[in-house]
Amino acid sequence: MLLDHLATLPQDKSAAPDDVARAYAEIRRKPSDGRDLYKRYQRAVKEQAIHLARAGRIEILRRGEPVNPDDFKGVWRMRLKRS
């Protein structure tokens, strides 16, 4: 899901983890779910992003610069790894 979402972005764009969580929540939404359903998926998105960054498939960004996936805090974004 995360890689599919990032693949739809223009090459020079990145995605916020909330955007990915919201997209996934909309796919899984049931009529009885609240509007904050995406929050349930935020941790999973971060864990998957860290795993994919360690594997070299995506980059985790802070202030537009790639960071170490094992040591980052605060506001972050992600994009497909550039060649």
C-alpha positions as CSV (number, residue, x, y, z in Angstrom):
1,M,0.0,0.0,0.0
2,L,2.7,2.5,0.9
3,L,4.8,1.8,-2.2
4,D,1.7,2.0,-4.3
5,H,0.8,5.4,-2.8
6,L,4.3,6.8,-3.3
7,A,4.4,5.5,-6.9
8,T,1.4,7.7,-7.8
9,L,3.2,10.9,-6.8
10,P,5.2,13.0,-9.2
11,Q,8.9,12.3,-9.1
12,D,9.7,15.5,-7.2
13,K,7.0,15.1,-4.5
14,S,6.9,13.3,-1.2
15,A,4.1,12.2,1.0
16,A,3.3,12.8,4.7
17,P,2.6,9.6,6.7
18,D,-0.9,11.0,7.6
19,D,-1.7,11.1,3.8
20,V,-0.8,7.4,3.5
21,A,-2.7,6.4,6.6
22,R,-5.8,8.4,5.5
23,A,-5.7,6.7,2.0
24,Y,-5.5,3.2,3.6
25,A,-8.2,4.1,6.1
26,E,-10.5,5.0,3.3
27,I,-10.0,1.7,1.6
28,R,-10.8,-0.2,4.9
29,R,-13.6,2.1,6.1
30,K,-16.9,0.7,7.3
31,P,-20.1,2.7,7.8
32,S,-19.7,2.5,11.6
33,D,-16.1,3.9,11.6
34,G,-15.5,7.3,12.9
35,R,-13.8,10.1,11.0
36,D,-10.4,9.6,12.8
37,L,-10.1,6.0,11.5
38,Y,-6.7,6.9,9.9
39,K,-5.1,7.4,13.3
40,R,-5.4,3.6,13.8
41,Y,-3.0,3.1,10.9
42,Q,-0.4,5.8,11.7
43,R,2.0,3.6,13.6
44,A,1.8,0.8,11.0
45,V,2.7,3.4,8.3
46,K,5.7,4.6,10.2
47,E,6.9,1.0,10.9
48,Q,6.5,0.0,7.3
49,A,8.3,3.2,6.1
50,I,11.2,2.5,8.4
51,H,11.4,-1.1,7.1
52,L,11.3,0.0,3.5
53,A,13.9,2.8,4.1
54,R,16.3,0.3,5.7
55,A,15.8,-2.0,2.7
56,G,16.7,1.0,0.4
57,R,13.3,1.2,-1.3
58,I,12.2,4.6,0.0
59,E,13.7,7.7,1.7
60,I,12.6,9.2,4.9
61,L,12.9,13.0,4.8
62,R,13.2,15.8,7.3
63,R,13.3,19.3,6.0
64,G,13.6,17.9,2.5
65,E,16.8,15.9,3.2
66,P,17.1,12.1,3.6
67,V,17.7,11.0,7.2
68,N,18.8,7.8,8.9
69,P,15.6,5.6,9.3
70,D,16.9,4.4,12.7
71,D,17.3,7.9,14.2
72,F,14.7,10.5,13.3
73,K,12.0,12.4,15.3
74,G,9.5,15.0,14.6
75,V,7.7,15.9,11.3
76,W,8.8,13.7,8.4
77,R,7.8,12.8,4.9
78,M,8.7,9.9,2.5
79,R,9.4,9.4,-1.2
80,L,10.6,6.6,-3.4
81,K,14.3,6.2,-3.4
82,R,16.0,8.3,-6.1
83,S,18.5,6.5,-8.4
